[in-house]
Amino acid sequence: MPPIPRPDERSDARERALYLLYEAHSKGIAPVDALALQVLEPDALTTELVSGVGEHRERLDAAIAGRAKGWTLERMPVIDLNVLRIASYELAERPDVPVAVVLDEAVELAKRFSTDDSGRFVNGVLSALAGDLRT
């Protein structure tokens, strides 16, 4: 019998952060307010990612916009944009997370929750951003 795969808590936290950022966008509220509305307090990594994206959003959006050739932030699918924000935050503020892990996790989120082309799009933008944000 094959072993049952164990859930990766960090991957789950990134997914929860994506849900919360999407909720904040949909409701037109700040990411920190989406955190506050939760019945159960989110885990520490989810809270850090959502709060960090909210706190650094202008800088992250400027970096993303600078590397998303032919795409404005407004034209991007909301899921893709929030995946890019989470990954950009991790590249800029979490040097303990390897670049390859950040890119792999972001691409997987984009593939699971967005369009057929989102994985390639997210990978391309983040590959270009990694050198800018991870110094």
C-alpha positions in Angstrom: 0.0 0.0 0.0 1.5 3.4 -1.0 2.1 5.9 1.8 -0.5 8.6 2.3 1.0 11.9 1.4 1.3 14.3 4.4 -0.1 17.7 3.9 2.5 20.5 3.7 1.6 23.1 6.2 3.4 25.9 4.3 1.7 25.1 1.1 -1.7 25.1 2.9 -0.8 28.4 4.4 -0.1 29.9 1.0 -3.4 28.6 -0.3 -5.3 30.1 2.7 -3.5 33.4 2.1 -4.6 33.3 -1.5 -8.2 32.7 -0.4 -8.1 35.6 2.1 -6.5 38.0 -0.5 -9.2 37.0 -3.0 -11.9 37.6 -0.3 -10.4 41.0 0.5 -10.4 42.0 -3.2 -14.0 40.7 -3.7 -15.2 42.7 -0.7 -13.2 45.8 -1.4 -11.5 45.6 2.1 -7.9 45.6 3.3 -6.2 42.2 3.6 -5.8 42.7 7.3 -9.5 43.2 7.6 -10.1 39.9 5.9 -7.9 38.3 8.5 -9.9 40.0 11.3 -13.2 38.6 9.9 -12.1 35.0 10.3 -14.0 32.9 12.8 -10.9 30.9 13.6 -7.6 32.7 13.8 -5.4 31.8 10.8 -2.0 30.2 11.4 1.1 32.3 11.7 2.3 31.9 8.2 -1.0 32.7 6.6 -1.3 35.8 8.8 2.3 36.9 7.9 1.6 36.4 4.1 -1.7 38.3 4.1 -0.4 41.1 6.4 2.8 41.3 4.5 1.1 41.6 1.1 -1.2 44.2 2.5 1.6 46.2 4.0 4.0 46.1 1.0 1.3 46.0 -1.7 2.4 49.2 -3.5 6.0 48.1 -3.8 5.0 44.5 -4.8 2.6 45.8 -7.4 5.2 48.1 -8.8 7.7 45.3 -9.1 5.1 43.0 -10.7 4.0 45.7 -13.2 7.6 46.3 -14.1 8.2 42.7 -15.1 4.7 41.7 -16.6 5.4 42.5 -20.2 2.2 43.5 -22.0 0.0 43.1 -18.9 -1.3 45.8 -16.6 -2.3 44.8 -13.1 -5.9 45.6 -13.9 -5.9 43.2 -16.8 -4.5 40.2 -14.9 -6.8 37.6 -13.4 -7.3 38.4 -9.7 -6.0 35.0 -8.7 -2.8 35.4 -10.8 -2.2 38.8 -9.3 -2.6 37.6 -5.8 -0.4 34.6 -6.4 2.3 37.0 -7.7 1.9 39.2 -4.7 2.3 36.3 -2.3 5.4 35.0 -4.1 6.9 38.5 -4.5 6.4 39.1 -0.8 8.2 35.8 0.0 11.1 36.7 -2.4 11.5 40.1 -0.9 10.9 39.4 2.8 11.5 35.7 3.4 15.1 35.0 2.5 14.8 31.7 4.4 12.6 30.3 1.6 14.5 29.2 -1.4 13.7 30.9 -4.7 12.9 27.5 -6.3 10.3 26.8 -3.6 8.7 30.2 -4.0 8.4 29.7 -7.8 7.2 26.1 -7.6 4.5 26.9 -5.0 3.3 29.9 -6.9 3.1 28.1 -10.2 1.1 25.2 -8.5 -1.4 27.7 -7.0 -1.8 29.4 -10.4 -2.3 26.1 -12.2 -4.9 24.9 -9.6 -7.0 28.0 -9.2 -6.6 30.1 -12.3 -6.5 29.8 -16.1 -4.8 27.2 -18.3 -2.0 29.7 -19.1 -1.6 31.0 -15.6 1.2 28.6 -14.5 3.4 29.7 -17.4 2.5 33.4 -16.9 3.3 33.3 -13.2 6.5 31.4 -13.7 7.7 34.0 -16.3 7.0 37.0 -14.2 8.5 35.5 -11.1 11.6 34.3 -12.8 12.2 37.9 -14.0 11.3 39.3 -10.5 13.5 36.9 -8.5 16.7 38.8 -9.4 15.1 42.1 -8.5 13.6 41.1 -5.1 16.1 38.5 -3.9 19.4 40.3 -3.4 
